[in-house]
Amino acid sequence: MLRVIPTNPEGQKPTVRKKVLGKATRDAYGETLLQLGKENPNIVALDADLSKSTKSNLFAKAFPDRFFNFGICEANMVSAAAGLASSGKIPFTSSFASFLMCKGFDQIRMGIANPGLNVKLVGSHGGISLGEDGASQQSVEDFALALALPRIAVVQPADEVSTQALTRQIAAYHGPVYMRTGRPKAPILYTPQDKITLGKANILKEGTDVTIFACGLMVAEALEAADILGLKGDKIGVIDMHTIRPIDENAIFTAARNSKAFVVAEEHLVHGGLGAAIAQVVSTFYPVPIEFVGLKDTYAESGTPPELFEKYGLNAAAIVQAVENVLNRKD
């Protein structure tokens, strides 16, 4: 069942929830890939000399004859994944998100997207929460690149439970997928009993004043922002948009009718990612004012994840300000 957290449970005063950290989504991905390998002999894994970081090394240790390390050659790895998919295998192809999507883009375009092959592209260390390794390894345009290619599903889970569920579902989904995972531990949002479905948004909090759409680590920030605003009586909804394509149009339409104002928060450039996808949908059928929280036409620099989130406005405080801005624009 979908878990819905009421804005103000009867008899309880509004509070700001505390974040409880779980596993990093890359860890949950690696563990789930290992289990999938035990269940389906057609699953193979490819990596570009980063398996200890992407966590595909768990699969490599268990199934050395079904694991292929290509060294620092993402483009060649992607082409090989296309060949394996053409032969009936289900290749999970992992590297850092920036390397996989930028260095392998032409091969993804011609070898996977164009023929619609059943390849799973998993970009680890996505966004700027990669932190101290710096801008060359941070991915801030990976969603835009993936969304520019027809037929590739685009996914970013928010915590370990949703990563486990979505990794299993993309294995069963026949077609190309890009899934972004993250480096740092992620706040726990779901229980194993919660239902997470590829292509269907999860309503985490209902509200009628503004709806916040978010993905990845920004979902926890959105919930904190909604709690802060709830202390003064604002009714703010929060939706985990873990699947950017195929996007859940019904969730967007329903939220537009109910709240009539949006904030979209993502660890990505504000153009070309989740915000752009939602704006395209809602502007067609039910236009509402939207504020965008994300990187503003810039690359980030080196720093700890909290320092970078503060500097580039990717936190609850920035979302609160965006909600206040959009409330001023609302009819």
Secondary structure, DSSP 8 states (H G I E B T S, - for coil): ----B-SS-TT---------EEEEHHHHHHHHHHHHHHH-TTEEEEESS-HHHHSTHHHHHH-GGGEEE--S-HHHHHHHHHHHHHTT-EEEEEEEHHIIIIITHHHIIIIIITTT---EEEEES-BSTTGGG-GGG-BSSHHHHHHTSTT-EEE---SHHHHHHHHHHHHHS-S-EEEE--SSEEE----TTS--BTTB-EEEE--SSEEEEE-TTHHHHHHHHHHHHHTTT--EEEEE--EEES--HHHHHHHHHHHS-EEEEEEEESSSSHHHHHHHHHHHHS---EEEEEE-S----S--HHHHHHHTT-SHHHHHHHHHHHHHH--
